[in-house]
Amino acid sequence: MKLIRIFFLAAVLLTDVLLCTSCVNKEDNKPPTSTLLSCTIEGRKVANGKSVSGVPLENVEFLLEFTAEIDASKLDKDKIWFNNFGSYQVSQPDRYTLRITLTGPLKEYTKYSLFVLGGDYLGIHLVGDYSFSFTTGLEDKIVFPEISTDELLTKVQERTFAYFWDYAHPVSGLARERLGSDETVTTGGSGFGLMAIPVGISRGFITRQEGAERALKIVNFLKDKAVTYHGAFPHWLNGTSGATIAFSTYDNGADLVETSFLMEGLLTLRSYFDGSDATETAIRSGITALWEGVEWDWFTRGGQNVLYWHWSADYDWKMNMQIKGWCEPLMTYLLAAASPTHPVPKEVYDNGWASGAKNGRKFYDITLPLGPDYGGPMFFAHYSFLGLNPRNLSDAYANYWEQNVAHSRINHAYCAANPKGYYGYSNVCWGLTASDYANGYTASSPTNDTGTIAPTAALSSMPYTPDESMAALEYFYYKLGNKIWGEYGFYDAFSLEHQWFARSYIAIDQGPIICMIENYRSGLLWDTFMRDPDVRHGLDVLGFSY
């Protein structure tokens, strides 16, 4: 009995000890330690201290995933909060996840931040503080009254025409390089502006007499004042004196490619102004003198089978840039072969320009005949083809309609696929080409994508991708018009990702818009340029069918 009593007392004592220990543990119990494993904002994971853009304005959802089980009923809203926004709803989709929903509405293009502070709440001890930022996107609304498709196309052409007509240099009549460039006028951009004159006449923006007088003013300035080098013009001129303005240190002389774009415009006017009155006769004779004065063969640098882009009286061939492979200056080789006074033979085209032009690979299941992968910037398909009609154009190397359609479709497909995840890119918001961007100027393309869309890229591709380009036009005008539409039409570029909108206009981007829209609508410039007998001779020399 004594032994039984001892065991009983021991059992009671052990029970008391266990009960006491349990009480101590209960009193000292701490919530499990946790970290915040991830934050997902509208389906996109965001790292601590980072941000996402383009978040919608209502019902924005956040998912916070923790490493320990949580209890949403123990949420302390002083620990999880937003700047610039107060109320939110919470739920718990699983044991480790807290769902936060902002009921909105939020303000468009505004930055908000979510702060998650460390401490004891949600049934856990959260280690560390966290923050996640997001920027809202644009409000989805129509910003301008809707008009018919024809009215919209005409409106865009008329505003764009004003850049070359109203903003032209007052002395020379040539196109200023860009908005605010003052005395600096551009030769290539002026060529595009010259081609806009027949468009302005045909659309009733100006009379034929007004167009002819402006054309003669420009021709006379180029003939009597502008500096040339072996007949070729520099990239930039002073609009009052005609003196060269250096494009870069060594580029202070002839620019053969810019000269070819100027000649493209001049030859279009020579064909268009076919009247017998004194003004139109003087236009034709002046243009012929300028055209026949260009020494295209000089730019073979002593008889090489390739053309060189630059020559300077001060630096000779220092730039040393051959014009080779598929890019924008097919026009340069065509006009060099077409020259009645200083032509180059077909071998220069075959061994210079055409060498290395082939591609043949598929991008987004679209075969690209020529050029760099993904096609490069869209101006490759525009500059030479403001006048040169690609619809039935082919030679030994490519069908140029197929080339330009493929290039445009690939550019569109890339923006629709949006592999870099830029906010705003879509099947209606597309177009990568050379333009201003937030940090300066760049030649955007699928392989050099800064998140910047240039309206000229999609709009000037309208003959090649009419549905995609029209959808882009309507989006740019009706949805973004209050941000990218101004006195001379669409501003040069924008980035919805970076909340950046240019306030610039550039001649070489404005020109293709009005001209290629007109080629889409009527074929006016294609028909006019292709009528020129020298142009047709050049095409024949190079073996083109057209």
ROKE-808289 format. One line per field, with one value per residue (C-alpha): chain; x, z, y; residue in one letter. Coordinates in Angstrom, 1 decimal, decimal comma, always signed. Each point is the difference from the previous one (the first is absolute). Layout:
! ROKE-808289
cadena [A|...] .
X [X|...] .
Z [Z|...] .
Y [Y|...] .
residuo [A|...] .
//
This chain:
! ROKE-808289
cadena [A|A|A|A|A|A|A|A|A|A|A|A|A|A|A|A|A|A|A|A|A|A|A|A|A|A|A|A|A|A|A|A|A|A|A|A|A|A|A|A|A|A|A|A|A|A|A|A|A|A|A|A|A|A|A|A|A|A|A|A|A|A|A|A|A|A|A|A|A|A|A|A|A|A|A|A|A|A|A|A|A|A|A|A|A|A|A|A|A|A|A|A|A|A|A|A|A|A|A|A|A|A|A|A|A|A|A|A|A|A|A|A|A|A|A|A|A|A|A|A|A|A|A|A|A|A|A|A|A|A|A|A|A|A|A|A|A|A|A|A|A|A|A|A|A|A|A|A|A|A|A|A|A|A|A|A|A|A|A|A|A|A|A|A|A|A|A|A|A|A|A|A|A|A|A|A|A|A|A|A|A|A|A|A|A|A|A|A|A|A|A|A|A|A|A|A|A|A|A|A|A|A|A|A|A|A|A|A|A|A|A|A|A|A|A|A|A|A|A|A|A|A|A|A|A|A|A|A|A|A|A|A|A|A|A|A|A|A|A|A|A|A|A|A|A|A|A|A|A|A|A|A|A|A|A|A|A|A|A|A|A|A|A|A|A|A|A|A|A|A|A|A|A|A|A|A|A|A|A|A|A|A|A|A|A|A|A|A|A|A|A|A|A|A|A|A|A|A|A|A|A|A|A|A|A|A|A|A|A|A|A|A|A|A|A|A|A|A|A|A|A|A|A|A|A|A|A|A|A|A|A|A|A|A|A|A|A|A|A|A|A|A|A|A|A|A|A|A|A|A|A|A|A|A|A|A|A|A|A|A|A|A|A|A|A|A|A|A|A|A|A|A|A|A|A|A|A|A|A|A|A|A|A|A|A|A|A|A|A|A|A|A|A|A|A|A|A|A|A|A|A|A|A|A|A|A|A|A|A|A|A|A|A|A|A|A|A|A|A|A|A|A|A|A|A|A|A|A|A|A|A|A|A|A|A|A|A|A|A|A|A|A|A|A|A|A|A|A|A|A|A|A|A|A|A|A|A|A|A|A|A|A|A|A|A|A|A|A|A|A|A|A|A|A|A|A|A|A|A|A|A|A|A|A|A|A|A|A|A|A|A|A|A|A|A|A|A|A|A|A|A|A|A|A|A|A|A|A|A|A|A|A|A|A|A|A|A|A|A|A|A|A|A|A|A|A|A|A|A|A|A|A|A|A|A|A|A|A|A|A|A|A|A|A|A|A] .
X [+0,0|+2,8|+1,5|-3,3|-0,4|+3,5|-0,9|-3,3|+1,7|+2,6|-2,7|-1,8|+3,2|+0,9|-3,5|+0,3|+3,4|-1,4|-3,0|+2,2|+2,3|-3,0|-1,1|+3,4|+0,2|-3,5|+0,9|+3,3|-1,3|+1,1|-1,5|+2,0|+2,7|-0,7|+1,3|-1,9|+0,8|-1,5|-2,3|-2,1|-1,7|-2,6|+1,6|+3,6|+2,5|+1,8|+3,2|+0,4|+0,7|-1,0|-2,9|-2,3|-1,9|-3,2|-2,2|-3,7|-2,0|-2,5|-0,1|+3,8|+1,0|+3,1|+1,0|+2,4|+1,5|+1,6|+2,3|-2,1|-3,8|-1,9|-3,3|-1,6|-2,4|+3,0|+1,0|+1,2|-0,7|+2,5|+2,6|-1,1|-0,9|+0,2|+1,2|-2,6|-2,7|-1,9|-2,6|+0,5|-1,6|+1,7|-0,6|+2,1|+0,0|+2,2|+1,9|+3,1|-1,5|-1,7|-2,0|-0,4|-2,4|-0,1|-3,5|+1,1|-0,4|+3,7|+1,4|+1,5|+3,7|+0,6|+2,6|-1,2|+1,9|-1,0|+1,9|+0,1|+1,6|+1,6|-1,5|-2,5|-3,3|-1,7|+0,8|+3,7|+3,1|+1,0|+3,7|+0,9|-1,8|-1,1|-1,1|-1,4|-0,9|-2,3|-1,0|-3,5|-0,6|-2,2|-3,7|-1,7|-2,1|-0,6|+1,8|-1,2|-3,3|-0,2|+0,0|+0,0|+3,1|+0,5|-0,4|+2,5|+2,6|-0,4|+0,3|+3,3|+1,3|-1,1|+1,7|+3,1|+0,1|+0,0|+3,5|+1,4|-2,1|-0,5|+3,1|+2,3|+3,0|-1,2|+3,0|+0,7|-3,3|+1,8|-1,1|+1,5|+1,8|-2,4|-2,2|+2,3|+2,9|-0,2|+2,5|+0,8|-1,8|+0,2|+0,6|-1,5|-2,9|-0,5|-0,3|-2,8|-1,6|+0,2|-1,9|-2,7|-0,7|-2,0|-1,8|-1,0|-1,2|-2,0|-1,6|-0,9|+2,3|+1,6|-0,5|+2,1|+1,3|+1,0|+1,8|+1,8|+1,2|+1,3|+1,7|+1,7|+1,2|+1,7|+1,5|+1,5|+1,5|+1,5|+1,3|+1,3|+1,0|+0,4|+3,5|+0,7|+2,9|+0,4|-3,7|-1,0|-1,6|+1,0|-2,3|-0,8|+0,0|-0,4|-3,5|+0,9|+3,6|+0,1|+3,2|+0,8|-0,8|+2,1|-2,0|+3,0|+3,7|+1,0|-3,4|+0,3|-0,3|-2,0|-2,5|-1,0|-2,9|-1,7|+0,7|-1,9|-3,0|+0,1|+0,2|-2,9|-2,2|+1,4|-0,6|-3,5|-0,7|+1,6|-2,5|-2,9|+0,4|-0,4|-1,8|+1,1|-0,1|+3,2|+0,0|-0,4|+2,4|+2,6|-0,6|+0,8|+3,1|+1,4|-0,5|+1,7|+3,0|+0,3|-0,6|+2,5|+2,6|+0,3|+3,2|-1,2|+3,0|+2,4|-1,3|+1,3|+3,3|+2,0|-1,9|-0,7|-3,1|-1,8|-1,3|+1,3|-2,4|+2,2|+2,7|+1,5|+2,2|+1,7|+0,2|-0,2|-1,4|+0,7|-3,5|+0,7|-3,6|-1,0|-3,6|-0,5|-2,6|-3,8|-0,8|-1,7|+1,9|-1,2|-0,9|+3,7|+1,0|-3,0|+0,7|+3,7|-0,9|-2,6|+2,2|+0,2|+3,4|+1,9|-1,4|+1,4|-0,1|-2,1|+3,1|+0,0|-3,5|+0,7|+3,3|-0,7|-3,6|-1,3|+2,9|-1,0|-3,6|-1,5|-1,8|-2,7|-0,7|-3,3|-1,1|-3,4|-0,5|+0,5|+2,8|+2,2|+1,8|+2,6|+1,7|+0,8|-1,9|-3,5|+0,4|+1,7|-1,7|-3,1|+1,5|+1,8|-3,4|-1,0|+2,7|+0,8|-3,6|-1,7|+0,5|+1,2|-3,1|+0,7|-3,3|+1,4|+3,7|+2,5|+3,5|+2,4|+0,1|-3,6|-3,6|-0,1|-3,7|+0,5|+3,1|-1,8|-3,2|+2,0|+2,1|-3,2|-1,7|+3,0|+0,2|-3,7|+0,2|+3,0|-1,9|-3,1|+2,0|+1,9|+2,8|+1,4|-3,3|-0,2|-3,2|-2,1|+1,4|-2,9|-1,4|-1,3|+2,9|+3,1|+2,8|+3,7|+2,3|+2,5|-1,4|+0,5|-0,2|+0,2|+3,8|+0,7|-0,3|+0,2|-0,9|-2,5|-0,7|-0,8|+3,7|+0,4|-3,2|-0,1|-3,8|-0,6|-2,7|+0,4|-3,3|+1,8|+0,9|-3,5|-1,6|+2,6|-0,5|-3,6|+0,4|+1,6|-2,2|-3,2|-2,0|+2,7|+1,0|-3,5|-0,6|+3,1|-1,1|-3,4|+1,7|+2,6|-2,7|-3,0|+1,7|+3,3|-0,8|-0,1|+3,7|+1,5|-1,9|+1,0|+0,3|+1,8|-1,7|+1,4|+3,0|+3,1|-0,2|-1,2|+0,5|-3,0|+2,5|+2,1|-2,9|+1,9|-1,5|+2,1|-0,9|+2,3|-0,7|+2,8|-0,2|+1,1|-2,7|-2,8|+0,7|-0,7|-3,3|-1,7|+1,7|-0,7|-3,5|-0,6|+1,6|-2,4|-3,0|+0,8|+3,5|+0,6|+3,7|+0,8|-1,7|+1,7|+3,5|-0,1|-1,0|+3,4|+2,0|+3,3|-1,4|-1,3|+3,4|+1,7|-2,4|+0,7|+3,8|-0,2|-2,2|-3,2|-3,4|-2,7] .
Z [+0,0|+0,8|-3,4|-1,7|+1,9|-1,1|-3,7|+0,3|+1,6|-2,8|-2,6|+1,5|+0,3|-3,7|-1,1|+1,9|-1,6|-3,5|+0,7|+1,3|-3,0|-2,4|+1,7|-0,4|-3,7|-0,5|+1,5|-1,8|-3,4|-2,9|-3,6|-2,6|-1,8|-3,6|-3,0|-2,9|-2,8|-2,9|-1,1|-3,2|-1,4|-2,7|-0,8|-0,1|+2,6|+1,5|+2,0|+3,2|-0,7|-3,7|-2,2|-2,8|-2,4|-1,9|+3,0|-0,6|+1,8|+1,8|+1,9|+0,2|+1,6|+2,1|+1,2|+2,9|+0,6|+3,4|+1,1|+3,0|+0,4|+0,5|+1,5|-2,0|+2,9|+2,0|-2,6|+1,4|-2,7|+1,5|-1,1|-3,6|-1,6|-3,3|-0,6|-1,8|+0,6|+3,1|-0,2|-1,2|+0,5|+1,1|-0,4|+0,5|-3,0|+1,8|+3,3|-1,2|-2,2|+0,7|-2,8|+0,0|-2,4|-0,6|-1,0|-1,6|-2,0|-0,2|-2,0|-3,4|-0,4|+3,8|+2,1|+3,1|+2,5|+2,3|+3,3|+2,0|+3,4|+2,2|+3,3|+1,7|-1,9|-2,4|+2,6|-0,9|+0,9|-3,3|-0,3|-1,8|-1,8|-3,7|-2,7|-3,4|-2,5|-3,0|-2,5|-1,4|-3,7|-2,2|+0,4|-2,8|-1,6|-3,3|+0,1|-3,3|-1,8|-2,5|-3,7|-3,2|-1,1|-3,0|+2,1|+2,5|-2,7|-1,6|+3,4|+0,7|-3,4|+0,3|+3,4|-1,1|-3,2|+2,1|+1,4|-3,5|-1,1|+3,0|+1,9|-3,1|+0,2|-1,1|-2,3|-1,7|+0,3|+1,0|+3,0|+3,3|+1,5|+3,0|+2,0|+1,5|-2,4|-1,2|-2,8|-0,4|-3,0|-1,1|-3,6|+0,2|+2,1|-2,5|-2,7|+1,9|+0,5|-3,8|-0,6|+2,5|-2,4|-2,6|+2,9|+1,4|-3,4|-0,7|+3,5|-0,4|+2,8|-2,5|-3,6|-2,8|-0,6|+3,7|-0,2|-3,2|+1,5|+3,1|-2,1|-2,2|+3,1|+1,4|-3,4|-0,5|+3,5|-0,6|-3,4|+0,9|+3,7|+1,4|+0,2|-1,8|-0,2|-3,4|-0,4|+3,2|+2,9|+3,7|+2,6|+1,5|-1,5|+1,4|-1,2|-0,6|-1,5|-1,4|+1,8|+1,3|+3,6|+1,2|+0,9|+2,0|+0,2|-3,2|-1,7|-1,2|-3,7|-2,4|+1,2|-3,0|+1,7|+1,1|-3,5|-1,4|+2,2|-1,1|-3,6|+0,5|+0,9|-2,7|-2,8|+1,4|-0,5|-3,4|-1,0|+1,8|-1,2|-3,7|-1,0|-2,7|+2,0|+1,1|+3,6|-0,7|-2,9|+2,3|+2,6|-2,5|-1,4|+3,4|+1,3|-3,1|+0,6|+3,6|-1,0|-2,7|+2,2|+2,5|-0,7|+1,2|-1,5|+2,1|+3,0|-1,2|+1,4|-3,1|-1,8|+2,9|-0,4|+2,9|+0,8|+3,0|+2,2|+0,8|-1,4|+1,5|-1,4|+3,4|+0,9|-3,4|+0,5|+3,7|+0,8|-2,1|+0,0|-2,9|-0,8|+0,2|+1,0|+0,5|+1,7|-1,1|-3,0|-2,9|-1,5|-0,1|-2,2|-2,2|-0,7|-0,4|-2,8|-1,4|-0,4|-3,5|+0,7|+2,6|+0,2|+1,7|-1,6|+1,3|+1,5|+2,7|+1,0|+0,0|+1,7|+2,3|+1,1|-0,6|+1,6|+3,4|-0,4|+0,2|+3,0|-0,7|+3,6|+1,7|+2,9|+1,5|-2,8|-2,6|-2,5|-0,3|-3,4|+0,7|+2,7|+3,7|+2,2|+0,9|-2,8|+1,8|+0,5|-2,2|-1,9|-2,2|-1,6|-0,3|-1,2|-3,4|-0,5|+0,3|-3,8|-1,0|-0,4|+1,6|-1,1|-3,0|+0,6|+0,0|-1,1|+0,4|+3,7|+1,2|-0,7|+1,8|+0,8|+1,8|+1,7|+1,4|+0,9|+1,9|+1,8|+1,1|+1,1|+2,1|+1,6|+0,8|+1,3|+2,2|+1,7|+0,4|+1,6|+2,1|+1,2|+2,3|+1,7|-0,6|+1,1|-3,0|-2,7|-1,8|-3,4|-0,3|+1,7|-2,1|-2,1|+0,5|-2,1|+0,4|+2,2|+3,2|+3,2|+3,7|-0,1|-3,4|-3,5|-1,0|-2,9|+1,8|-1,3|+1,5|+0,7|+1,5|+1,9|+2,7|+0,5|-2,4|-2,7|-2,9|-1,9|-3,3|+0,1|-0,1|-1,9|-2,8|-0,4|-0,9|-3,6|+1,3|+3,1|-0,5|+2,7|+2,6|-0,9|+0,0|+3,4|+1,3|-1,5|+1,8|+3,3|-0,3|-0,7|+2,0|+3,1|+0,2|-2,0|+3,1|+0,6|-3,5|-2,4|-0,6|-2,5|-2,7|+0,6|+2,1|+2,1|-0,8|+2,6|+3,4|+2,7|+2,1|+2,0|+1,0|+0,0|-2,6|-2,9|-2,5|-0,9|-3,0|-3,8|-2,3|-3,8|-1,0|+2,2|-1,0|-3,7|-0,3|+1,8|-2,5|-3,0|+0,8|+1,1|-3,4|-1,8|+2,0|-0,9|-3,7|-1,1|-1,0|+0,8|-1,2|-3,3|-0,3|+0,8|-2,1|-3,1|-0,1|-3,0|+1,8|+2,9|-2,3|-1,8|+3,3|+0,9|-3,4|+0,5|+3,3|-1,3|+1,8|-1,1|+0,9] .
Y [+0,0|+2,3|-0,6|+0,6|+3,3|+1,1|-0,7|+1,9|+3,0|+0,0|-0,1|+2,9|+2,0|-0,8|+1,1|+3,3|+0,6|-0,7|+2,2|+2,8|-0,3|+0,1|+3,2|+1,5|-0,9|+1,3|+3,3|+0,3|-1,3|+2,2|+0,1|-1,8|+2,0|+0,8|+1,9|+1,3|-2,4|+1,9|+2,8|-0,3|+3,1|-0,8|-3,2|+1,4|-0,9|+3,1|-0,1|+1,9|+3,7|-0,4|+1,2|-1,0|+2,3|+0,0|-1,2|+0,5|+2,7|-2,2|-3,3|-0,4|-3,3|-0,7|-3,5|-0,1|-3,4|-0,8|-2,8|-0,8|-0,6|+3,2|+1,1|+2,8|+0,8|+1,2|+2,6|+3,3|+2,6|+2,4|-2,6|-0,4|+3,3|+2,0|+3,6|+2,1|-2,5|-1,2|-2,7|-3,6|-3,4|-3,2|-3,7|-3,1|-2,4|-2,5|-0,5|+2,0|+2,7|+3,3|+1,6|+3,8|+1,7|+3,7|+1,0|+3,2|+2,1|+0,9|+2,9|-0,6|+0,1|+0,3|-1,9|-1,8|-2,0|-2,9|-0,3|-3,2|+0,6|-2,6|-1,0|-2,3|-0,2|-2,4|-2,6|+0,1|+2,0|+1,6|+0,7|+3,2|+2,8|-0,2|+2,4|-0,4|+2,7|+0,2|+2,6|+0,1|+0,0|+2,2|+0,4|-1,9|+2,7|+1,8|+3,3|+1,5|-0,1|-2,9|+0,9|-2,1|-1,9|+2,3|+3,1|-1,4|-0,8|+3,5|+1,6|-1,8|+0,9|+3,7|+0,5|-1,8|+2,1|+3,1|-0,9|+0,3|+2,9|+2,2|-0,9|+0,1|+2,3|+3,4|+0,7|-3,3|-1,7|-3,1|-2,2|+0,7|-3,0|-0,1|+2,2|+2,8|-0,6|+3,6|+0,5|-3,7|-1,5|-3,6|-1,1|-3,5|+1,2|+2,8|-2,6|-1,6|+3,4|+0,7|-3,2|+1,3|+2,9|-2,1|-1,6|+3,4|+1,1|-3,2|+0,1|+3,7|+1,3|+2,4|+1,0|-1,3|+3,6|+0,2|-3,3|+0,9|+3,3|-1,7|-2,7|+2,6|+1,9|-3,1|-1,0|+3,4|+0,0|-3,4|+1,1|+3,4|+0,0|-3,5|-1,4|-3,3|-2,3|-1,7|+0,9|-1,8|+1,8|-0,1|-1,5|+3,4|+3,5|+3,5|+1,0|+3,6|-0,2|-3,5|-0,7|-3,5|-0,8|-2,9|-3,1|-1,3|+0,8|-1,7|+0,2|+3,6|-0,7|-2,1|-2,5|-2,1|-1,8|+3,3|+1,3|-3,0|+0,7|+3,7|-1,1|-2,4|+2,9|+2,3|-2,6|-0,6|+3,8|+0,0|-2,7|+1,6|+3,6|-0,7|+3,2|+2,4|+3,2|+1,8|-1,1|-3,7|+0,1|+1,7|-2,7|-2,7|+1,6|+0,9|-3,6|-1,4|+2,2|-1,2|-3,6|-0,1|+1,7|-2,8|-2,0|-3,4|-1,7|+2,1|-1,8|-3,3|+1,4|-0,5|-2,7|-2,5|-2,2|+1,7|+3,5|+1,9|+2,0|+3,0|+2,2|+3,2|+2,7|+0,2|-3,7|-1,8|-3,5|-0,1|-1,2|-3,1|-1,2|-2,3|-0,2|-3,8|-2,5|+0,5|+3,3|+3,2|+1,3|-2,2|+3,3|+1,0|-2,9|+0,4|+3,7|-0,6|-2,5|+2,3|+3,1|+1,3|+1,7|-1,9|-3,6|-3,0|-3,5|-2,9|-1,6|+2,7|-1,0|-3,7|+0,1|+2,9|+0,4|-3,5|-1,8|-1,3|+1,0|-3,5|-1,4|-2,6|-0,9|-0,1|+2,3|-0,5|-2,5|+2,8|-0,5|+3,1|+0,1|+2,7|+1,9|-0,5|-2,4|+1,2|+2,6|+2,9|+3,4|+0,6|+3,0|-2,6|-0,7|+3,7|+2,4|-1,4|-1,1|+3,4|+0,2|-3,4|-2,2|-3,4|-1,6|-1,8|+0,7|-2,9|-0,8|-2,9|+0,5|+0,5|+0,9|+3,3|+0,0|-3,3|+1,4|+3,1|-1,9|-2,5|+2,6|+1,9|-3,1|-1,2|+3,4|-0,1|-3,6|+0,8|+2,9|-2,2|-2,8|+2,5|-2,3|+2,7|+0,6|+3,8|+1,6|+1,1|-2,2|-1,8|-0,9|+3,6|+1,8|-0,9|+1,4|+0,0|+2,3|+2,8|+2,7|+2,0|-1,9|+1,0|+0,1|+1,5|-1,5|-3,7|-2,3|-2,2|-3,5|-3,4|-0,5|+3,6|+0,5|+2,7|-0,1|+2,9|+0,0|+2,4|+0,7|+0,4|-3,7|-1,3|+2,8|+0,1|-3,8|+0,4|-1,2|-3,2|-0,7|+2,0|-1,7|+0,1|+3,5|+1,3|-1,6|+1,8|+3,3|-0,2|-1,0|+2,8|+2,6|-1,0|-1,5|+1,9|+3,1|+2,3|-1,0|-0,5|+2,2|+3,6|+2,8|-2,0|-3,3|-2,8|+0,8|-2,0|-2,8|-1,1|-2,7|-1,1|-2,1|+3,0|+2,6|+2,0|+1,9|+1,9|+3,6|-0,2|-0,2|-1,3|+0,6|-3,5|-1,5|+2,4|-0,4|-3,8|+0,4|+2,3|-1,6|-3,6|+0,6|+1,6|-3,0|-2,2|+2,2|+0,9|-1,1|+3,6|+0,2|-3,5|+0,8|+3,4|-1,1|-3,1|+2,0|+1,7|-1,4|+0,2|-2,0|-2,7|-0,1|-0,6|-2,8|-1,6|+0,3|-1,8|-2,8|+0,9|-1,1|+2,5] .
residuo [M|K|L|I|R|I|F|F|L|A|A|V|L|L|T|D|V|L|L|C|T|S|C|V|N|K|E|D|N|K|P|P|T|S|T|L|L|S|C|T|I|E|G|R|K|V|A|N|G|K|S|V|S|G|V|P|L|E|N|V|E|F|L|L|E|F|T|A|E|I|D|A|S|K|L|D|K|D|K|I|W|F|N|N|F|G|S|Y|Q|V|S|Q|P|D|R|Y|T|L|R|I|T|L|T|G|P|L|K|E|Y|T|K|Y|S|L|F|V|L|G|G|D|Y|L|G|I|H|L|V|G|D|Y|S|F|S|F|T|T|G|L|E|D|K|I|V|F|P|E|I|S|T|D|E|L|L|T|K|V|Q|E|R|T|F|A|Y|F|W|D|Y|A|H|P|V|S|G|L|A|R|E|R|L|G|S|D|E|T|V|T|T|G|G|S|G|F|G|L|M|A|I|P|V|G|I|S|R|G|F|I|T|R|Q|E|G|A|E|R|A|L|K|I|V|N|F|L|K|D|K|A|V|T|Y|H|G|A|F|P|H|W|L|N|G|T|S|G|A|T|I|A|F|S|T|Y|D|N|G|A|D|L|V|E|T|S|F|L|M|E|G|L|L|T|L|R|S|Y|F|D|G|S|D|A|T|E|T|A|I|R|S|G|I|T|A|L|W|E|G|V|E|W|D|W|F|T|R|G|G|Q|N|V|L|Y|W|H|W|S|A|D|Y|D|W|K|M|N|M|Q|I|K|G|W|C|E|P|L|M|T|Y|L|L|A|A|A|S|P|T|H|P|V|P|K|E|V|Y|D|N|G|W|A|S|G|A|K|N|G|R|K|F|Y|D|I|T|L|P|L|G|P|D|Y|G|G|P|M|F|F|A|H|Y|S|F|L|G|L|N|P|R|N|L|S|D|A|Y|A|N|Y|W|E|Q|N|V|A|H|S|R|I|N|H|A|Y|C|A|A|N|P|K|G|Y|Y|G|Y|S|N|V|C|W|G|L|T|A|S|D|Y|A|N|G|Y|T|A|S|S|P|T|N|D|T|G|T|I|A|P|T|A|A|L|S|S|M|P|Y|T|P|D|E|S|M|A|A|L|E|Y|F|Y|Y|K|L|G|N|K|I|W|G|E|Y|G|F|Y|D|A|F|S|L|E|H|Q|W|F|A|R|S|Y|I|A|I|D|Q|G|P|I|I|C|M|I|E|N|Y|R|S|G|L|L|W|D|T|F|M|R|D|P|D|V|R|H|G|L|D|V|L|G|F|S|Y] .
//
